[in-house]
Amino acid sequence: MASPSSDNGDNSGLVAREREGDNAQPLSITEISQALKKTVEDRFGYVRVRGEMSGVKRAASGHMYCTLKDEKAVLDGVMWRGSAGRLAFNPEDGLDVIASGKLTTYPGRSKYQIVIDNLELAGEGALLALLEKTRARLAAEGLFAPERKRAIPFLPRTIGVVTSPTGSVIRDILHRLADRFPSHVLVWPVLVQGQGSAEQVANAIRGFDGFHEGGALPRPDLLIVARGGGSIEDLWGFNEEEVVRAISECSIPVISAVGHETDTTLADYAADRRAPTPTAAAEMAVPVRADLAATIADFANRQRRAVHRPVELGRERLEARVRRLPRPENLLQAQAQSLDDLGERLKRGLTLRAGQGREALAGVSARLSPIVLRRGAQDAKRRLDQVRLTPALVEQPMARKAEKLAALARLASQFHPEKPLERGYAIVRDSAGRALTGRAQAAKEAVLKLQFKDGALDVSTSNAGGHGATPSTAMPKPPPKKRKAQNKKTGATDSAQTDLFD
C-alpha cells in the first residue's frame, strides 16, 4: 500500500525524511545566523543613515547604545568605547544625527543593528537645537543667573589667559595690555577647537583656580578665556557643559572673549563679563595708564585747590571787610581834635587856678601874722589848763570790768564738767573715750571707763560674759565716809545733793 505522502504529493509528516533528488542538508540556527550576518555585512559594509536619536545610554564599559528612527522604521545602534570617546558632542535623545558605520546582526536576539564609527549632527539646525536644549537645562540650574556675576577687579596684578599659544588672539591681548597698562600675564595653552578642546579649556580654568597665594606662580586676579572667530562647529568646544561648569565654579572673575561680536556661546552666559572680541577683553581687564595718571594729576590739582581755596576765600573776605572799615586816621580825627581842645582848656584852667591860689594865699598870709599866732597859742593853753585829768576817771571803769571778769571766772569754774567729780560723781565713757549719757548706750559696750576725781577705772559689763574692773591708774584708798549731816531744826539727815554754787 502506498504512503499518503507519495500519493498526494504532501511534504508534511510526523518524521522528517529526505526527498528524492534533494541533497541540501538542514542548517542549524547558528549556521543560518552566521550566514545572514556575513551576507548583511558584505552587502552593507559601510552606510550612512540619518535619524533621530532615542534611548541613548552609556554602559559602564564606555560603550554607547541608542536607537535611530524616522517616521516608519527603527534601527538599533551601538558605538564602541573608542569611537564614543572621540565624539565632539554629548549625544542626547531627540537629536537629528547622521551615523556612519556598517550594518550587522545580533544573533542572540535575531536583530540587525548598525555599528557606528562616526556620529554627526544632521545640519546646523540640529546643532542649534542641541545648543538651546543644553542652555535651557543649565539655565534651570542657575548657572547663568545674574546674581552669580562678580565684579571685575579695577586693576588686576596678574591676568590668566586661556587660549591657543600660536594664534593671533594671544598676540592681540598682550599687545593691547601693553598699550593700556602693562601687566603680569600667565598663559595656559589649550586647544580651542576639535576633539579634546573642551576638556583642556575646563582643566586650564580649574588649574588657575587651584593656584594658592604665595605659591611658585602668582594667583591670577582675573581670567580671560579667548578664541578667535569661526563657525558654530569651530566654537562648539565652548558650548560644552564641562567648560560652562568650570567657569561657573571658578572663584576668580572670568571674562569670556570667544569669537566675534555676533558669536555667542554658553561660556559667554556663564562668565562674569562677555567681551565681543579678545582685544575688547583686554580693554575690559585693565584701565588706560595714561588716563589713570591724568586722573591722579587732576585729583592732586583738585586737592591743592581744595586746600588753597579756604585761604583764598578768607583773604577775599578779609579784603572786603578791610575795605568797609574806616581809615585809622579818620577814626582818630575827632579824638585828636578833642585832645587839642582839652589841652587848651587845661592850660587855661591851670593858669586860672594858679591865679586864684595866689589870691587866696595872699588873703591867708595877711591873717598869719605873729600877733595872731601868739594869741591863738595862748587861747589853746588856757583851754588845756581848764581840763582836769584825775586818776579816778580811769580806775573806776577798770575796776568795774575786773569785777565782771572775776564773776565770769567763778561761773566757768563751777560749770566745768569735771567739777562734780569732787563731790563723788563719775563720768562714764566708752572705749573710744566718748561720754555716755544713757543706759542703752552703756549696755552696748563690752568695757566702760569710769572717770573719778583722782583717776579712771575700766569696768567690764555683762555683755563681756563676766564682771570685773581694771584700774587704769593706781587708785588710792577711799576717804573715810562722812556722817550724814543732820538738820539742826528737824534732826533728819540731809541726803539731797548739795548746791553747785555752795
Secondary structure in CASP SS format (residue, H / E / C, confidence):
PFRMAT SS
TARGET T0000
AUTHOR 0000-0000-0000
METHOD secondary structure of the structure
MODEL  1
M C 1.00
A C 1.00
S C 1.00
P H 1.00
S H 1.00
S H 1.00
D H 1.00
N H 1.00
G C 1.00
D C 1.00
N C 1.00
S C 1.00
G C 1.00
L C 1.00
V C 1.00
A C 1.00
R C 1.00
E C 1.00
R C 1.00
E C 1.00
G C 1.00
D C 1.00
N C 1.00
A C 1.00
Q C 1.00
P C 1.00
L C 1.00
S C 1.00
I H 1.00
T H 1.00
E H 1.00
I H 1.00
S H 1.00
Q H 1.00
A H 1.00
L H 1.00
K H 1.00
K H 1.00
T H 1.00
V H 1.00
E H 1.00
D H 1.00
R H 1.00
F C 1.00
G C 1.00
Y C 1.00
V E 1.00
R E 1.00
V E 1.00
R E 1.00
G E 1.00
E E 1.00
M E 1.00
S E 1.00
G E 1.00
V E 1.00
K E 1.00
R E 1.00
A C 1.00
A C 1.00
S C 1.00
G C 1.00
H C 1.00
M E 1.00
Y E 1.00
C E 1.00
T E 1.00
L E 1.00
K E 1.00
D C 1.00
E C 1.00
K C 1.00
A C 1.00
V E 1.00
L E 1.00
D E 1.00
G E 1.00
V E 1.00
M E 1.00
W C 1.00
R H 1.00
G H 1.00
S H 1.00
A H 1.00
G C 1.00
R C 1.00
L C 1.00
A C 1.00
F C 1.00
N C 1.00
P C 1.00
E C 1.00
D C 1.00
G C 1.00
L C 1.00
D E 1.00
V E 1.00
I E 1.00
A E 1.00
S E 1.00
G E 1.00
K E 1.00
L E 1.00
T E 1.00
T E 1.00
Y E 1.00
P C 1.00
G C 1.00
R C 1.00
S C 1.00
K E 1.00
Y E 1.00
Q E 1.00
I E 1.00
V E 1.00
I E 1.00
D E 1.00
N E 1.00
L E 1.00
E E 1.00
L E 1.00
A C 1.00
G C 1.00
E H 1.00
G H 1.00
A H 1.00
L H 1.00
L H 1.00
A H 1.00
L H 1.00
L H 1.00
E H 1.00
K H 1.00
T H 1.00
R H 1.00
A H 1.00
R H 1.00
L H 1.00
A H 1.00
A H 1.00
E C 1.00
G C 1.00
L C 1.00
F C 1.00
A C 1.00
P H 1.00
E H 1.00
R H 1.00
K C 1.00
R C 1.00
A C 1.00
I C 1.00
P C 1.00
F C 1.00
L C 1.00
P C 1.00
R C 1.00
T E 1.00
I E 1.00
G E 1.00
V E 1.00
V E 1.00
T E 1.00
S C 1.00
P C 1.00
T C 1.00
G C 1.00
S H 1.00
V H 1.00
I H 1.00
R H 1.00
D H 1.00
I H 1.00
L H 1.00
H H 1.00
R H 1.00
L H 1.00
A H 1.00
D H 1.00
R H 1.00
F C 1.00
P C 1.00
S C 1.00
H E 1.00
V E 1.00
L E 1.00
V E 1.00
W E 1.00
P E 1.00
V C 1.00
L C 1.00
V C 1.00
Q C 1.00
G C 1.00
Q C 1.00
G C 1.00
S H 1.00
A H 1.00
E H 1.00
Q H 1.00
V H 1.00
A H 1.00
N H 1.00
A H 1.00
I H 1.00
R H 1.00
G H 1.00
F H 1.00
D H 1.00
G C 1.00
F C 1.00
H C 1.00
E C 1.00
G C 1.00
G C 1.00
A C 1.00
L C 1.00
P C 1.00
R C 1.00
P C 1.00
D C 1.00
L E 1.00
L E 1.00
I E 1.00
V E 1.00
A E 1.00
R E 1.00
G C 1.00
G C 1.00
G C 1.00
S C 1.00
I C 1.00
E C 1.00
D C 1.00
L C 1.00
W H 1.00
G H 1.00
F H 1.00
N H 1.00
E C 1.00
E H 1.00
E H 1.00
V H 1.00
V H 1.00
R H 1.00
A H 1.00
I H 1.00
S H 1.00
E H 1.00
C C 1.00
S C 1.00
I C 1.00
P C 1.00
V E 1.00
I E 1.00
S E 1.00
A E 1.00
V E 1.00
G C 1.00
H C 1.00
E C 1.00
T C 1.00
D C 1.00
T C 1.00
T C 1.00
L H 1.00
A H 1.00
D H 1.00
Y H 1.00
A H 1.00
A C 1.00
D C 1.00
R E 1.00
R E 1.00
A C 1.00
P C 1.00
T C 1.00
P H 1.00
T H 1.00
A H 1.00
A H 1.00
A H 1.00
E H 1.00
M H 1.00
A H 1.00
V C 1.00
P C 1.00
V C 1.00
R H 1.00
A H 1.00
D H 1.00
L H 1.00
A H 1.00
A H 1.00
T H 1.00
I H 1.00
A H 1.00
D H 1.00
F H 1.00
A H 1.00
N H 1.00
R H 1.00
Q H 1.00
R H 1.00
R H 1.00
A H 1.00
V H 1.00
H H 1.00
R H 1.00
P H 1.00
V H 1.00
E H 1.00
L H 1.00
G H 1.00
R H 1.00
E H 1.00
R H 1.00
L H 1.00
E H 1.00
A H 1.00
R H 1.00
V H 1.00
R H 1.00
R H 1.00
L C 1.00
P C 1.00
R C 1.00
P H 1.00
E H 1.00
N H 1.00
L H 1.00
L H 1.00
Q H 1.00
A H 1.00
Q H 1.00
A H 1.00
Q H 1.00
S H 1.00
L H 1.00
D H 1.00
D H 1.00
L H 1.00
G H 1.00
E H 1.00
R H 1.00
L H 1.00
K H 1.00
R H 1.00
G H 1.00
L H 1.00
T H 1.00
L H 1.00
R H 1.00
A H 1.00
G H 1.00
Q H 1.00
G H 1.00
R H 1.00
E H 1.00
A H 1.00
L H 1.00
A H 1.00
G H 1.00
V H 1.00
S H 1.00
A H 1.00
R H 1.00
L C 1.00
S C 1.00
P H 1.00
I H 1.00
V H 1.00
L H 1.00
R H 1.00
R H 1.00
G H 1.00
A H 1.00
Q H 1.00
D H 1.00
A H 1.00
K H 1.00
R H 1.00
R H 1.00
L H 1.00
D H 1.00
Q H 1.00
V C 1.00
R C 1.00
L C 1.00
T C 1.00
P C 1.00
A H 1.00
L H 1.00
V H 1.00
E H 1.00
Q H 1.00
P H 1.00
M H 1.00
A H 1.00
R H 1.00
K H 1.00
A H 1.00
E H 1.00
K H 1.00
L H 1.00
A H 1.00
A H 1.00
L H 1.00
A H 1.00
R H 1.00
L H 1.00
A H 1.00
S H 1.00
Q H 1.00
F C 1.00
H C 1.00
P C 1.00
E C 1.00
K H 1.00
P H 1.00
L H 1.00
E H 1.00
R H 1.00
G C 1.00
Y C 1.00
A C 1.00
I E 1.00
V E 1.00
R E 1.00
D C 1.00
S C 1.00
A C 1.00
G C 1.00
R C 1.00
A E 1.00
L C 1.00
T C 1.00
G C 1.00
R H 1.00
A H 1.00
Q H 1.00
A H 1.00
A H 1.00
K C 1.00
E C 1.00
A C 1.00
V E 1.00
L E 1.00
K E 1.00
L E 1.00
Q E 1.00
F E 1.00
K C 1.00
D C 1.00
G E 1.00
A E 1.00
L E 1.00
D E 1.00
V E 1.00
S E 1.00
T C 1.00
S H 1.00
N H 1.00
A H 1.00
G C 1.00
G C 1.00
H C 1.00
G E 1.00
A E 1.00
T E 1.00
P E 1.00
S C 1.00
T C 1.00
A C 1.00
M C 1.00
P C 1.00
K C 1.00
P C 1.00
P C 1.00
P C 1.00
K C 1.00
K C 1.00
R C 1.00
K C 1.00
A C 1.00
Q E 1.00
N C 1.00
K C 1.00
K C 1.00
T C 1.00
G C 1.00
A C 1.00
T E 1.00
D C 1.00
S C 1.00
A C 1.00
Q C 1.00
T C 1.00
D C 1.00
L C 1.00
F C 1.00
D C 1.00
END
